[in-house]
Amino acid sequence: MSPLVADLKAAVGAEAVLVGQDAVEWGRSGWTRLGAPLAVVRPASTAEVSAVLRLAHGVGQPVVPWGGRTGLVDGAYAEGALALSLDRMNAIEEIDPVAATMRAQAGCVLQRACEAAEAQGLFLPLDLGSRGSATIGGDVSTNAGGNRVLRWGMMRDMVLGLEAVLADGTVVSATSPLIKNNAGYDLKQLFIGSEGTLGVVTRAVLRLRLRPVSENAAFLAVDAFERLPRVLRRLERSLGGTLSAFEVMWPEFYELVTTPPAAGRPALPHGHAYYVLVEAMGADIEADAERFERVLTEALDEGEIADAALAKSGAERAAFWALRDDVVQTARNGPILAFDVSLKIDAMETYVAEVRAALRERWGAAASLVVFGHLGDGNLHLIVGLRELSPEARRAAEEAVYGPLRARAGSISAEHGIGLQKRDYLAWSRSPAELALMRTLKTALDPKGILNPGKVLAPVEV
């Protein structure tokens, strides 16, 4: 047993420190690479997190924070590092129904937090495909997005306060529940979206909303790209601010999720250029349903949409969303590479065409491209399927997807983060001045470079 592991066991209890094969097996995930950590440490309090980081800092031992381990950019890769899992810190400590806030520990699973809010007549708007495994701390650290950003924003827009532990064990508690608080620097913003490279988030104060009473959903068929933004703005304008999701699927994705072996069946016939899942959430069941149907009927009559299917029950709404969430079907084109980008809506059609042409030029029919995403907030997911995935092929596919973003001022990461997978391309979306400031922050808060080293920013060669 190494001296560090012995000290860790003394600090958090022997049962909370796993080593060897136990550590590898405990952290196994089908979502992402995790590597073989030196140990998995499972503290039960902020004080124990502080003790772990203080010990690691003293000997320069790298530490990788673990949440639900469902990220997609190798941000939790912990080969040879201490994997700091906050799964035991999973309490919902308070829900204030008057202020509409929740205070939760970082290890609390998102779905549990959402259900606890709903039990109080409140609503936590964050909605992800990984809602049953992603944790609040992970959602904060990656600034998670999801299906309802169009109306309620990213995770950043839901965080009122944070507690975080710095690399040397210092606890920074900025957990004010105030919506307006301009008393100096907004320190919580340092940790939101920084992927555990500047500090370890241990609890968050979240802003809740009143739970919507009505939910209406529909599948739309649209036969020309230029009509998509027109439909989006029509719905935003005509639904009185209740539009909560505008999810667009290119036909390749729609066909995958509505044909065997997929369990889903078509809500609308195949053969259209685009399919859109729209959702509106409001406060009046009858009036909202009537308005929703009227607005879609008008869009049909005016030719902006080619066809529509309205969900008539909660079960039908769930079936519609199951189609959108069935991204596992893209593995039928495997091996696959998943990309998450953002750009202006009016640049999307030519962007997808350019990516498709680049893949076709390099691989011909051996490459496939599946596109879907949160078009309403400028976020597309592209899944590239290749018959053989070598390091050279991966690099070529990444350049085919990321390259056209540069001329369109797009981002290589809309919501998944940078981690290891996108680190080499960060300069394609950020300026030298921005990267220099990121390094300044990293050096100031983590001078030994022990927090999630190598993620987001490449290590500086000495």
N, C-alpha and C positions, 0 to 999 in steps of 0.2 A: 504494500500500500504506500502510495506517495505521501509525503508530508502534507501536501495541499489537500488531498482527498481526506486524510485523517482530520485535518482542521475543519473541513467542510462538514464532516460527520459530527464533529463536536458542536458546530454552530447550528445545524438544522436537524440533527438526529440521524443516526445511522440508516434508519429505514427510508429516509428521504434522499439518499444518495445512491444511485445505481451506477455500476461500473461493468466493463466487459460486455459480454453478450447480453446481459440483463439490460444494459443501457441501449444497445442496438435494438433489441426486440421491443422494449417499452416504447421507443420513439418511432417505430416503423409506421410509414404512411404510404398510401398508394398515390398520393397527390404530387409529391415532390421529393427530390433527393435530400437526404438528411445526413448521410455519412455515418461514421463511427465516432461518436463523441468520447472524450476522455472520461466523462461522467455526465449523468443526467442528475441535476440538482433540483429538488422540488420544495422550495420554501413555502411556508404557510403564512407569512406575514411580511409586511414591508420591512420590519426590523431584520428579518432573516435575509431578505433580498439585499439589504444594505450590508449585512455581515458577509454574504457570499461575494459581493462585488469588492468589498474592502480587502478580502483575502486574495481574490484574483488579481486585483490591482497591485497588491504588494509584490507579487512575483511575476507580473506581466503576462498572466494567463488569459488567452482569448476567451470571451464569453459570448454565446449566441442565444438571444432570448427566443423562447418557443411559446407560441400560442396554440392555435388549433392545428398547426402544421398543414394547412391547406393552401398555402401560397403557391404561385405558379412560376416564380422566377428564381428559385433556389435561394430565397432570402433566409431560410432556416438551416442551410447547409452547415453542419457543425463538426466536420472531420477534425479530430484532435482537440476540439474545444470543449469547454464546459457548456453543456446545453442547460439553460436556465428556464425550466418549465414553470409557468404560473398556474397550472391546472388546479392546485389546491387552494389558490386564492380566487374563489369563484362566487363569493357572496354578493347578493344584492342587498346593500346595507341600508338603503332608505329610498322610498318613493314619496315625494312631497306632492300630493294632489292639488294643493293650492298654487304652489309655484310651478307645477308641472315639470319636475326634475326627478332624476334618478341618480343615485350614487352607487356605483358597482365596482367590484374589484376586477382586475384585468383579466382574470381567468374565467370570468362568467361567459358562458356560451351565448351568442347573439340571440338565438331562438328563445332561450329561456328568459332573457331580458325583455324581448318583445312580448312574450306571453304574460310576464309579470306586469308590464305596463298596461296591457289590455284588461287585465283583471281589475285594474283601478280606473277603468274608463278612459285610459290614456293610450298613446300611440308613439312607438319608436319607429320612425319611417324607414330605417335602413333595411334593405331587403337584398339578400345575396343568394346565389345558388348553394353556397356553403353555409347557409344560416344555421344548420344543425351542428356544425363543428367549429366554425370561426369564432374567435373570442373577442371580447370588447377591446382588450389590449392590442390584439393583432389588427383589429379594424382601425383603431386609432393610429397605430404605428405605420399602417399602409395607406391611411386616409381612404378607406374603402368607399366604393361608389355604389354600384348595383342598379336596380331597376327603377328607382324612384327619384334619382338625382334631378330629373327634369323639374320636379315640384319642390322637393325638400333639400336638395343639395347633397354634397358629399358628407362623409363622417365629420369633417372639419366644421361643418355648419351645425352639427348637433352637440359639439363638445363645449361646455361652459367652463369646466375646470379640470385640471389633471394633477395627479401626484406621480412623480417620477424619481428614480434613483440614478444618480450620475455614476460614472465609471469608478470613482474612488469611494463610493458608498454614501455620498452625501444625498440626503433626501430633500427634494424640492417639492413642497406642497403648495400648489396653486389651485386649490379646489374651491374657489369662490363660485357660488351658484348664480351670480348676477349675470343678467344678459348684457347690461351695459357696465363696463368696468375699464376705464381708460387711465387707471393709476399706473403709469409707467409702461414698460415693455410688456407685451402679451406673451409671457414665457411659455405658455402651453403650446404655442405655435411651433416652437423649436422641436417638439417631440412628435407632433402630428405629421405623419408621412415620412418621418426620417428613418423608418425601418429598423429601429433599435440600434442605430449607430451613434446616437448622441445621449441616450439614456434609456432606462427600462421603465416603461409605464406600469404602474402598480394599481391605480384606480382612476376612475373618471367620473365626472359629474356631467350628465347628459340632459339636454333639453328635450322634453317630450311635447307632444301635441295632443289635442283632444282626439279621441278615437273616432274615425269616420263611421257614420251610420250606414251610408249607402256605398255599394260597390257595383260598378257596371263595367263590363268588358266586351270586346268584340274583336273578331279577326276581319281585316280588310284586305282586299286585293287592289293593287295599284299597278297600272301598266306603263308608267313612264316615270323616270326618276324625278324630273322637274315637278311632278305633282306631289311628291312626298312632302317637301317643305310647305307647300300650299295647304295640304291636308292638316299638317301639324299646326300651323298658325290658325287655321279655321277652328280646329278643336280647342286650342288655347283660348281663342277669342269668344267662341260661342258657348263653351261649357262653364263659363264663369269662374275660372281658376281652379276647377276640380280635376283637370287632366293630370294624372299621376304617372303614367307610363306611355311611351311611344316606342315600341320595340320593332325594328324592321329586320326581316329575314329575306335574304336573297334566295332564289328558287332552289339552289343546291342544298341549302340547309333545310328548307321546308320539306323537300322530298325525302331527305334522310330521316327526319323525325316523324314522318307520316307513312313510312313504308316498312314492312317486316325486314328485320326482326324487331324494329321499334314497336312499342305498345300503342303509340298514338296513331290516330286516324285523321285524315284531312278535315279541317273545319271548312275549307273551301277547296274547289277543284284545283288540281295541278295545272300548270300552263301559264300562270301570270308572271309578270316580271318581278314583282315584289309583294311580300305579305307583311302586314302590320298588325301587331297585337297592341290594342289601346286599352287603357284602364282609366276610369274616373272614379274618384272617391269623394263623397260629399256628406251632407247633413240631413237630406230629405229623401227618403226612399222612393216615394211615388213621383215627386216632381223631378228628381234627378234622373230617374229611369225614363220618364217621358221626354225630357230634354235631350238625353243621350240618343235615344232612338230618332228623335226629330232631326237632330243635327246630322246624323249619319244618312238619313233618308234624303236630306237636302243635298249632301255631297254626292250621293248616288245619282240623284236626278240631274245634277249639273255636270256629271261625268268626271268628277275629280277622283272618285273611287269606282272600280269596276264591279265589285261585289262585296258583300258584307255578311257576316254571321254573328248574331248577337247571342251572348250567353244568357240563358233564361233561368239559371239556377246557380247556386254555389258550386255544385258539382261540375257544371259546364265551365264555370270560370276556372276552377282548378285544372280541368282538362286542357284548357287553352294554355295556361301557364306551364303545365307539364310539357307541352310541346316546346315552348321556349327554353325550358330548363334542361331538356334532354340532350345536353351537349355531348354526352358520352357517345352518341351515335356517330360523331365525327371520326371516332377511332376506326370506323369501318373503312376509311380511306388510308389507314395507317401504314407505316409509322407517320405520326403527325407532329407538326410544330404549331403551337398556339401563340398568336400575337394579339396585342391589345393596344390600339392606337387611338389618337384623337386628332381631328382636323375640322375645318369649317365644313358645314353641310354642303355648301355649293361646290366644294372641291372633291367630294366623295366619289362621284360617278367616274370622273376621269382618273382619280387615284386608283380605284379598284381595277379599272381597265388597264392601267399601266402596270400594276402588279401582276395581273393575269397574263399580260403579254410577255413580261419578263420571265415568268415561270414557264410559259409555253415555249419561249425561245430557248431556254436552257434544257428543259426536260421533255418537251412535247406532251404527249398524252400520258406520260408517266407521272405527271404532277397534277394535283387537284387543288382547287381553292374553294373554300366554304366561307361565306361572309354573313354575319348577323351582328346585331348590337343595339345600343341605346342611341339611336340616331338623334333623338331629340336633344341630347346634351353633347353631341359631336363625337361619340365613342363607338368605334367599330371593333369587332373581334374577327380576326382572319385566321382560319385554320388551313395550313398548307399540308397536304398529304403527299408523301414521296414513297416510292417503292423500296428505296434503300436510303438509310439515313447515316451518312458518314459525316465526320467533322467538316469536311470540305463542302458537302451538300448543305449542311446546317448554315454555314457561313454564307453561302450563296443565296439561300432562301432568306436569311435575315437581311442581306443587302437589298434583295429584291423588294422586300416589304418596307424597310426603313428608308431606303434611298429616296423614293418619290416624296416622302414627307418633308424633306429638307426644302424643296422648292415651294412647298405649300405651307410652310411655317407650322407644321404639325408636331405632335409629340409622340415619341416612341412608347410612352406609357400613359394610358388614360387613368387606370385604376389599379393595376396589378403591382405597381412598384418597379424598381430597378433590379434589386438583388444582385446576383452574379450574372444572370443571363443577359441583361441589357446594359451592363456596366460599360462595355467597350463602345457603346453607341450613344452614351449620354451626351457627348459633345455635339451630336447631330441635332439635339433639341435644346441645348443650353449654351450660352455664350461663355467665352473664356473668363469674363468678369464674374459671371454667376458661379462657375466652377471654382474660381479662386475664393470666393466668399464662402462656399460650402466647405472648402478645405480649412479656411480660417475657423469656422465654427467647430468643425471636427477636432482640430488641434486644441482649441480652447477648452472644450468640454471633455475630450478624451485624449489627453496628451500622449498616453502610452499606446493608443490605438488598439485597445483590447475589446471594444464593443462591436460585435458583428463585423470583424475585420474583413476587408476586401469587398464588402457589399456596398453598393451605390457608387463609392469612389474607390478607384484602384489604390493599393498601398503605395506610399511614396518610397522610392528606392533611395537608400542612404549610401 
